Amino acid sequence: MRTALAAWRSIEPEATHHLVVQDDMILSDGLVERARRAASAMPDAALSFFSIWDSRNGGAVRLGALAGARWVAAASEYTPSAVLLLPRSVAAGFVEFAERRTDTWPDDILMRQYLREAGVASYVSVPNAAEHADLPSISGNRFRGPRKSVCWPDEDATSDEDALLTGMSVIPFYKLGKAQCSVRMSDTQPPRWHDIPTERYLASVGLPRTRLEREFTPSGRCDAAIEWQVWLTGLAMGVVRHIDPGVSLVNPHGVCPDPKVVAEAIRTIGPGGLCHNTPAGKLAQVSEILAEVAERGIRAGAGHAADIQARTTLSGGPMLRIGVAGNELALVDFLVRGLRDHGWNATPFHTKDHECDVILDVGAVASVPPGEVPQAQGSIRLIWNPRDQRRSRSQLLHVGEVYGPGCSPRSRIGRMVFAAVLGRAIHVDEHPDTCLRPIHVEDLVKALHEVLRTRPVGEHVRLPHPAAHTIAEIAECIRNTVRPVPIEFGCQANARPTAESHSGIGEGNFVELGFGLHTFAQWLAYETRPLPLESHDASGSVITG
């Protein structure tokens, strides 16, 4: 951070814009000239010339390549700062903003927070104009594997910088071996984004897994499970390219996609999504195979786009009006979107006058007073027919320890993840052998869908959840998947909780703990909003939202 601030302070007296390049970047020959043209075309914007192949911004660049754009609106994550051009006043403003927060976030996340709070538009170049040399990382990122460009072709002959793709509401990307979509929540202000499985997004627009499995044919030259995820990513790109209603290509001037740029953007999908645990030599071996798989997916998605239905309709779903209530508004938004994707008529529940047939009160799941560590694992109050006293009934859904996008950084798991995101020691006050029953919000959505569909009897219902883990195991998993920070155990006054016995409902596949913790960490980093003066909890962690 000290080096980054020194670089952003060193603005030449006569400069209108300031370009900062990290020392492990390989630059295209025409970078400086392209930066001049781009600054002239978009003088008030932040302009990134590099994005990593498995990032959301990488996914946005791929959509831009398919559309023939030269620039694409940045996704909701860190600002790619390895090669970044800022207007003079914006660069100076960032220095002032970051100097008061040097012990909090990494510089690229602070940059994102600053640009968002200052209302500065941020764009990423298509193709990139730089490549990462993959030298050892002094900022602790080496454990993530190679961090290559999403699209760095051998040459870039285009000189026009005006074609700009904006307005995306869905960005498909492939990361950690999982096909995912970053989706904009349409009912939130300011806009909030969540990452969901690509399978769920595709099902929500009329392409359920059962249908897609009949269309998918593995090549036989690579792991079929990997090819399935890559194919889904390509298919979602093909769908989104044609049906996303908010997408706009500004100043197109008859622009058409550059085949070389498109090919390079597609080639990096596979190795980008596998780079976290696959040797570089193996990535090179499978890149062309997986590029062919992705291309087939893109063509299939484009073929579906013309006749896609806006929503699948599940039996009985749309007939029920479901209100989701709770103090953690981000969690409410995530559950509402998830239930809608499963075909239910769900909305946030705001007042007693809200007309609904079912109320899901998630207030006891993840809302934790500052300075307190919760000792009871979460529950959801489900109220059927809330406006009919004769028919109304209530159930308590025992859900375990909910974690993931939308959950509070003050929750049991949230505190540990948040500390690791900030690069601080994970401090645990409870006994290391204390058992938790973690359930990811994506699994919670599926479990709630099953409850609404099957309507189990009994006042108490235990939702299915993955195997229990000790708090020490969860802390170690956070250290391995989020950031390798120390773990400090404090007092050992709390005993291991006893298991409760309630009726349950059907089991299923669950989000793997490490991947789920990673999604939680990324959501905390990208979607929590800084307060004017940060407040700290008892462990020293900064609480931002």
VENDA-V397883 format. One record per residue. N is the residue number from 1. SS is DSSP state (hx for helix, st for strand, lp for the rest). PSI is psi in radians with two decimals (NA if undefined). Layout:
n->(N | N)
ss->(SS | SS)
psi->(PSI | PSI)
//
This chain:
n->(1 | 2 | 3 | 4 | 5 | 6 | 7 | 8 | 9 | 10 | 11 | 12 | 13 | 14 | 15 | 16 | 17 | 18 | 19 | 20 | 21 | 22 | 23 | 24 | 25 | 26 | 27 | 28 | 29 | 30 | 31 | 32 | 33 | 34 | 35 | 36 | 37 | 38 | 39 | 40 | 41 | 42 | 43 | 44 | 45 | 46 | 47 | 48 | 49 | 50 | 51 | 52 | 53 | 54 | 55 | 56 | 57 | 58 | 59 | 60 | 61 | 62 | 63 | 64 | 65 | 66 | 67 | 68 | 69 | 70 | 71 | 72 | 73 | 74 | 75 | 76 | 77 | 78 | 79 | 80 | 81 | 82 | 83 | 84 | 85 | 86 | 87 | 88 | 89 | 90 | 91 | 92 | 93 | 94 | 95 | 96 | 97 | 98 | 99 | 100 | 101 | 102 | 103 | 104 | 105 | 106 | 107 | 108 | 109 | 110 | 111 | 112 | 113 | 114 | 115 | 116 | 117 | 118 | 119 | 120 | 121 | 122 | 123 | 124 | 125 | 126 | 127 | 128 | 129 | 130 | 131 | 132 | 133 | 134 | 135 | 136 | 137 | 138 | 139 | 140 | 141 | 142 | 143 | 144 | 145 | 146 | 147 | 148 | 149 | 150 | 151 | 152 | 153 | 154 | 155 | 156 | 157 | 158 | 159 | 160 | 161 | 162 | 163 | 164 | 165 | 166 | 167 | 168 | 169 | 170 | 171 | 172 | 173 | 174 | 175 | 176 | 177 | 178 | 179 | 180 | 181 | 182 | 183 | 184 | 185 | 186 | 187 | 188 | 189 | 190 | 191 | 192 | 193 | 194 | 195 | 196 | 197 | 198 | 199 | 200 | 201 | 202 | 203 | 204 | 205 | 206 | 207 | 208 | 209 | 210 | 211 | 212 | 213 | 214 | 215 | 216 | 217 | 218 | 219 | 220 | 221 | 222 | 223 | 224 | 225 | 226 | 227 | 228 | 229 | 230 | 231 | 232 | 233 | 234 | 235 | 236 | 237 | 238 | 239 | 240 | 241 | 242 | 243 | 244 | 245 | 246 | 247 | 248 | 249 | 250 | 251 | 252 | 253 | 254 | 255 | 256 | 257 | 258 | 259 | 260 | 261 | 262 | 263 | 264 | 265 | 266 | 267 | 268 | 269 | 270 | 271 | 272 | 273 | 274 | 275 | 276 | 277 | 278 | 279 | 280 | 281 | 282 | 283 | 284 | 285 | 286 | 287 | 288 | 289 | 290 | 291 | 292 | 293 | 294 | 295 | 296 | 297 | 298 | 299 | 300 | 301 | 302 | 303 | 304 | 305 | 306 | 307 | 308 | 309 | 310 | 311 | 312 | 313 | 314 | 315 | 316 | 317 | 318 | 319 | 320 | 321 | 322 | 323 | 324 | 325 | 326 | 327 | 328 | 329 | 330 | 331 | 332 | 333 | 334 | 335 | 336 | 337 | 338 | 339 | 340 | 341 | 342 | 343 | 344 | 345 | 346 | 347 | 348 | 349 | 350 | 351 | 352 | 353 | 354 | 355 | 356 | 357 | 358 | 359 | 360 | 361 | 362 | 363 | 364 | 365 | 366 | 367 | 368 | 369 | 370 | 371 | 372 | 373 | 374 | 375 | 376 | 377 | 378 | 379 | 380 | 381 | 382 | 383 | 384 | 385 | 386 | 387 | 388 | 389 | 390 | 391 | 392 | 393 | 394 | 395 | 396 | 397 | 398 | 399 | 400 | 401 | 402 | 403 | 404 | 405 | 406 | 407 | 408 | 409 | 410 | 411 | 412 | 413 | 414 | 415 | 416 | 417 | 418 | 419 | 420 | 421 | 422 | 423 | 424 | 425 | 426 | 427 | 428 | 429 | 430 | 431 | 432 | 433 | 434 | 435 | 436 | 437 | 438 | 439 | 440 | 441 | 442 | 443 | 444 | 445 | 446 | 447 | 448 | 449 | 450 | 451 | 452 | 453 | 454 | 455 | 456 | 457 | 458 | 459 | 460 | 461 | 462 | 463 | 464 | 465 | 466 | 467 | 468 | 469 | 470 | 471 | 472 | 473 | 474 | 475 | 476 | 477 | 478 | 479 | 480 | 481 | 482 | 483 | 484 | 485 | 486 | 487 | 488 | 489 | 490 | 491 | 492 | 493 | 494 | 495 | 496 | 497 | 498 | 499 | 500 | 501 | 502 | 503 | 504 | 505 | 506 | 507 | 508 | 509 | 510 | 511 | 512 | 513 | 514 | 515 | 516 | 517 | 518 | 519 | 520 | 521 | 522 | 523 | 524 | 525 | 526 | 527 | 528 | 529 | 530 | 531 | 532 | 533 | 534 | 535 | 536 | 537 | 538 | 539 | 540 | 541 | 542 | 543 | 544 | 545)
ss->(lp | hx | hx | hx | hx | hx | hx | hx | hx | lp | lp | lp | lp | lp | lp | lp | st | st | st | st | st | lp | lp | lp | st | st | st | lp | lp | lp | hx | hx | hx | hx | hx | hx | hx | hx | hx | hx | hx | lp | lp | lp | lp | st | st | st | lp | lp | lp | st | lp | lp | lp | hx | hx | hx | hx | hx | hx | hx | hx | hx | hx | hx | hx | lp | lp | lp | st | st | st | lp | lp | lp | lp | lp | lp | lp | lp | lp | st | st | st | st | st | hx | hx | hx | hx | hx | hx | hx | hx | hx | hx | hx | hx | lp | lp | lp | lp | lp | lp | lp | hx | hx | hx | hx | hx | hx | hx | hx | hx | hx | hx | hx | lp | lp | lp | st | st | st | st | lp | lp | lp | lp | st | st | st | lp | lp | lp | lp | lp | lp | lp | lp | lp | hx | hx | hx | lp | lp | lp | lp | st | lp | lp | lp | lp | lp | lp | lp | lp | lp | lp | lp | lp | lp | lp | st | st | st | lp | lp | lp | st | st | st | st | st | st | lp | lp | st | st | st | st | st | st | st | st | lp | lp | lp | lp | lp | lp | st | st | st | st | st | st | hx | hx | hx | hx | hx | hx | hx | lp | lp | lp | lp | hx | hx | hx | hx | hx | hx | hx | lp | lp | lp | lp | lp | lp | lp | lp | hx | hx | hx | hx | hx | hx | hx | hx | hx | hx | hx | hx | hx | hx | hx | hx | hx | hx | hx | hx | lp | lp | lp | lp | st | st | st | lp | lp | lp | lp | lp | lp | lp | lp | hx | hx | hx | hx | hx | hx | hx | hx | hx | hx | hx | hx | hx | hx | hx | hx | lp | lp | lp | lp | lp | hx | hx | hx | hx | hx | hx | hx | hx | hx | hx | hx | hx | hx | hx | hx | hx | hx | hx | hx | hx | hx | hx | hx | hx | hx | hx | lp | lp | lp | lp | lp | lp | lp | lp | lp | lp | lp | lp | lp | lp | lp | st | st | st | st | st | lp | lp | lp | hx | hx | hx | hx | hx | hx | hx | hx | hx | hx | hx | hx | hx | lp | lp | lp | st | st | st | st | lp | lp | lp | lp | lp | lp | lp | lp | lp | st | st | st | st | lp | hx | hx | hx | hx | lp | lp | lp | lp | lp | lp | lp | lp | lp | lp | lp | st | st | st | st | st | st | st | lp | lp | lp | lp | lp | lp | lp | lp | st | st | st | st | st | st | st | st | st | st | st | lp | lp | lp | lp | lp | lp | lp | lp | hx | hx | hx | hx | hx | hx | hx | hx | hx | hx | lp | lp | lp | lp | st | st | st | lp | lp | lp | lp | lp | lp | st | st | lp | st | st | st | hx | hx | hx | hx | hx | hx | hx | hx | hx | hx | hx | hx | hx | hx | lp | lp | lp | lp | lp | st | st | st | lp | lp | lp | lp | lp | lp | st | st | hx | hx | hx | hx | hx | hx | hx | hx | hx | hx | hx | lp | lp | lp | lp | lp | st | st | st | lp | lp | lp | lp | lp | lp | lp | lp | lp | lp | lp | lp | lp | st | st | lp | lp | lp | lp | lp | lp | lp | lp | hx | hx | hx | hx | hx | hx | hx | hx | hx | hx | hx | hx | hx | hx | hx | lp | lp | lp | lp | lp | lp | lp | st | st | lp | lp | lp | lp | lp | st | st | lp | lp)
psi->(-0.70 | -0.74 | -0.73 | -0.77 | -0.68 | -0.70 | -0.73 | -0.38 | -0.45 | 1.05 | 2.26 | 2.50 | -0.64 | 0.04 | 2.44 | -0.44 | 2.77 | 2.15 | 2.18 | 2.27 | 2.20 | 2.69 | -0.02 | 0.47 | 2.49 | 2.15 | 2.51 | 2.65 | -0.60 | 0.32 | -0.87 | -0.77 | -0.67 | -0.66 | -0.68 | -0.82 | -0.74 | -0.70 | -0.60 | -0.68 | -0.59 | 1.23 | -0.36 | 0.09 | 2.77 | 2.26 | 2.03 | 2.33 | 0.15 | 2.44 | 2.53 | 2.58 | -0.37 | 0.21 | 2.94 | -0.70 | -0.62 | -0.73 | -0.69 | -0.71 | -0.69 | -0.72 | -0.67 | -0.69 | -0.75 | -0.53 | -0.16 | 0.33 | 2.75 | -0.41 | 2.65 | 2.49 | 2.36 | 2.58 | 3.03 | 1.40 | -2.82 | 2.69 | 2.13 | 1.94 | 0.12 | -0.63 | 1.69 | 2.32 | 2.20 | 2.56 | 2.63 | -0.86 | -0.59 | -0.72 | -0.77 | -0.68 | -0.64 | -0.71 | -0.82 | -0.73 | -0.81 | -0.51 | -0.49 | 0.03 | 0.49 | -0.35 | 0.34 | -1.63 | 2.81 | 2.82 | -0.56 | -0.55 | -0.70 | -0.67 | -0.76 | -0.79 | -0.76 | -0.85 | -0.66 | -0.81 | -0.57 | -0.12 | 0.52 | 2.18 | 2.52 | 2.29 | 2.73 | 2.45 | 2.52 | 1.90 | 3.06 | 2.76 | 0.32 | 2.77 | 2.63 | 2.30 | -0.18 | 0.75 | 2.86 | 2.39 | 2.20 | -0.16 | 0.19 | 0.42 | 0.02 | -0.53 | -0.21 | -0.05 | -3.05 | 2.49 | 1.23 | 2.88 | 2.55 | -0.52 | 1.72 | 1.43 | 2.93 | -0.61 | 2.74 | 1.73 | -0.22 | 2.41 | -0.11 | 2.22 | 0.25 | -0.41 | 1.97 | 2.17 | 2.15 | 3.03 | 0.17 | 2.43 | -0.16 | 2.24 | 1.84 | 2.49 | 2.82 | 2.02 | 2.44 | 0.59 | 0.18 | 2.31 | 2.12 | 2.81 | 2.28 | 2.07 | 2.42 | 2.27 | 1.99 | -0.34 | 0.14 | 2.53 | 2.21 | 2.89 | 2.42 | 2.53 | 2.55 | 2.58 | 2.28 | 2.78 | 2.43 | -0.61 | -0.71 | -0.75 | -0.81 | -0.69 | -0.63 | -0.36 | 0.27 | 0.26 | 1.33 | 2.82 | -0.72 | -0.66 | -0.75 | -0.60 | -0.55 | -0.41 | -0.45 | 2.28 | 1.96 | 2.67 | -0.41 | 0.00 | -0.03 | 2.93 | 2.18 | -0.59 | -0.67 | -0.79 | -0.64 | -0.80 | -0.71 | -0.73 | -0.74 | -0.71 | -0.85 | -0.74 | -0.77 | -0.67 | -0.77 | -0.67 | -0.93 | -0.68 | -0.53 | -0.39 | -0.18 | 1.99 | -0.40 | -0.12 | 2.36 | 2.30 | 1.81 | 2.43 | 0.96 | -0.60 | 0.71 | 0.41 | 2.47 | 2.69 | 2.51 | 2.04 | -0.64 | -0.70 | -0.78 | -0.80 | -0.74 | -0.68 | -0.66 | -0.64 | -0.54 | -0.08 | -0.94 | -1.01 | -0.57 | -0.74 | -0.24 | -0.04 | -0.32 | -0.40 | 0.35 | 2.27 | 2.63 | -0.68 | -0.70 | -0.66 | -0.75 | -0.62 | -0.62 | -0.13 | -0.78 | -0.67 | -0.83 | -0.48 | -0.72 | -0.69 | -0.79 | -0.72 | -0.72 | -0.69 | -0.75 | -0.76 | -0.71 | -0.73 | -0.73 | -0.63 | -0.59 | -0.42 | -0.63 | -0.56 | 0.30 | 2.39 | 2.53 | -0.46 | 2.40 | 2.62 | 1.97 | 2.57 | 2.14 | -0.26 | -1.09 | -0.27 | -0.45 | 2.30 | 2.01 | 2.17 | 2.22 | 2.07 | 2.62 | 2.78 | -0.48 | 1.60 | -0.60 | -0.68 | -0.73 | -0.80 | -0.75 | -0.77 | -0.68 | -0.85 | -0.74 | -0.76 | -0.65 | -0.72 | -0.42 | 0.11 | 0.08 | 2.66 | 1.41 | 2.48 | 2.73 | 2.42 | 2.06 | -0.71 | 2.89 | -0.36 | -0.06 | 2.13 | 1.99 | 2.80 | -0.39 | 2.39 | 2.22 | 1.85 | 1.86 | 0.31 | -0.47 | 0.10 | -0.91 | 0.22 | 1.99 | 2.19 | 2.53 | 2.42 | -0.05 | 2.57 | 2.07 | 2.44 | -0.25 | 2.42 | 2.79 | 2.81 | 2.75 | 2.31 | 2.13 | 2.08 | 2.03 | 2.45 | 1.01 | -0.36 | 0.04 | 1.78 | -0.57 | -0.64 | -0.15 | 2.42 | 2.71 | 2.48 | 2.61 | 2.04 | 2.04 | 1.98 | -0.16 | -2.75 | 1.77 | 2.36 | 2.84 | -3.03 | 2.32 | -0.29 | 2.77 | 2.49 | -0.08 | -0.07 | 2.98 | -0.97 | -0.62 | -0.69 | -0.75 | -0.77 | -0.75 | -0.70 | -0.76 | -0.67 | -0.67 | -0.02 | 0.41 | 2.86 | 2.48 | 2.01 | 2.13 | 2.10 | -0.33 | 2.90 | 2.40 | -0.47 | 0.10 | 2.24 | 2.36 | 2.70 | 1.42 | 2.39 | 2.16 | 2.61 | -0.54 | -0.70 | -0.58 | -0.73 | -0.83 | -0.67 | -0.72 | -0.66 | -0.76 | -0.68 | -0.81 | -0.57 | -0.72 | -0.38 | 1.17 | 2.71 | 2.92 | 2.63 | -0.45 | 2.26 | 2.16 | 2.07 | 2.60 | 2.56 | 2.79 | 3.12 | 2.63 | 2.64 | 2.55 | 2.75 | -0.50 | -0.70 | -0.70 | -0.74 | -0.73 | -0.68 | -0.68 | -0.77 | -0.61 | -0.49 | -0.44 | -1.06 | 2.41 | 1.44 | 2.83 | 2.73 | 2.22 | 2.11 | 2.31 | -2.22 | 2.76 | 0.80 | -0.37 | 2.35 | 2.81 | 2.28 | 2.59 | 2.64 | 2.51 | 2.63 | 2.02 | 2.82 | 2.52 | 3.08 | 3.10 | 2.52 | 3.04 | -3.02 | 2.51 | 2.73 | 2.24 | 2.40 | -0.83 | -0.78 | -0.72 | -0.72 | -0.64 | -0.77 | -0.62 | -0.80 | -0.77 | -0.68 | -0.76 | -0.69 | -0.66 | -0.44 | -0.22 | 2.59 | 2.35 | 2.47 | 2.76 | -0.72 | 2.00 | 2.55 | 2.64 | 2.48 | -3.08 | -0.43 | -0.04 | -0.04 | 2.52 | 2.23 | 2.09 | 0.00 | NA)
//
